[in-house]
Amino acid sequence: MALRDNQLKPGKGFLSYFTRHKTAANLVLVVMVVLGLIAATKIRSQFFPDIVIQTVSVSVTWPGAGPEDMDLGVVQLLEPALLAVEGVETSSATSFQGRALIRLDFSPGYDMARAADDVKAAVDGVTGLPAEADTPVVRRGVWRDRVTD
């Protein structure tokens, strides 16, 4: 049976070189192990991912108002305008006696300085807030998972 030109001839292939020169195979093995150990020191390992939630909160006080009044007079006016702000992932609103708090969570990596400015502009654009209510306060915050630190 004749060998074709594209078939390897006995003794001329890559593996046959290592079968004839056992020192070369061992040398390649040692180089691979050393390079693997060097690479292993540069691998970043982490059991849990970093969790950073960037938030902007809007707080409004209205002395003497009940939670229902805060919800109807403040939260339901502010929340639609705040949800239209670019980058907002989720929002939550809580109404208390004389106080309402709206918390906006932004997508990871979003420019929070821009987010705070956009929220401030959205709050300033809302009309119809009760005259007795104080001016809304916009605060920027970051929550980090301390367990993984």
N, C-alpha and C positions, 0 to 999 in steps of 0.2 A: 504494500500500500504506500503510495507516494504522498509526501507532505506537500501541502499547498504553500504558496509564498506567505500567506497571511497567518499561518499556524506557527507556533513557537517550535523551534527545533530543540531536541534534548540537549541540556547543558548550556543553553543560551538565554534563558529567561531570568527575570528578576529574582524569583525564589531560588532558582538553582545557584545563583551567586552566593546566597547566604548558606546554602547547604554545603558548598565547597569551602567557604571561609567562615568558620564558626566564630572567630574572634570579631568579625564585622557585625554579626548578628547580636552578639553580647554588647558590643559598643553602642549600637543603635538602641538596645534595651536600656542601657545605663543612661544615655542621653535623654530618652523619653521619660524615665523615672525622675531625673534631676529637673527637667523642664516642668513636669507635673507637680513636683514639690514647690518649685518657685511660683507656679501659677496658683497653687492652693493657698499660698499666703496672701495673694492679692484678691481673692474672691471675697466679696462682701456677703456675709450670711446674717440672716435676721429671722427670728422665729415668728414675729408678728409684724405686720406692716405699720408704718408710721401713720397715725390718724391725726389729722389736723382739720378741724372744721372752722372755717372763717365765717363770722357772723356780723351782722349789723342789727342793732336793736333800736326800736323807736318806743319811747316811753312818754306817756301823756298823763298828767294828773288833772283831776277835776274835783276839787274839794266838795264833799257832800253828795256826790253822785253814786248811785248804786251800780252793781256790776251790769245789770241790764241796760241802764242808761249809758254806761261806758261802751258797751258792745254796740248799741244802736247809734249813739251819737258820735263815737270816735272810731272804733275798730272797723265798722262797716263802711266808713268813708275813706279811711286810710288804706286798708288792705288791698282793694283793687288797684289803686295807684302804685302801691309798693310791689305787687306781683308783676306789674308791667316793666319793672326795672330789669335791665339786661344782666344775666348771670345768676339770677335767683333760682335756686333749686327747690327749696321748700320754705314754707313760712308757718309760723304758729303764733296764735294770738291768745292772750289771757287777759280777762277783765276781772278786776278786783274792786273792792269798795274804794272809790275815789281815784283809781289808777288803772291804766291799760298798758300792756306791754306786747309789742309785736316783734317777733324775732325772725330774721331772714337769714337762711343759710345759703351761701354762695358756692358755686362749683369750685373744685380744687384748682389752684393756680390762678384764679381770677385776681385782677388788680384791685386790692381792697381799698386803696385810696380813691380810685375812680368809683368803686361801688358806694363808698360812704358819700361821696359828692352827688352821685346819681340819686341815692335815697333821700338826701337832704333836699335836692331839687324837686323830687316827687312829693315830698311832704309839704314843701313850700307852695306847690301848685294845687294842693287840695283846698277847696273852699267849703264853707258850710259847717266848720267845726263850731261847737258851742262857744259862745263868748266867755262863759265862766271858766272854760278849760284853759290850762296853762299852755304855753308854747311847747310843741313836741320837741323832745330831746333825742338826738340821733347819736348813738354810741357804736363804736367799732370794737369788736372783740374777737379773740381766737381761743378755741378750745383744743387742748392737746390731751391725748391719752397718756396719763402718767404711768400706767402699768408698763408700757413698752419702753419707757425711758430707763 
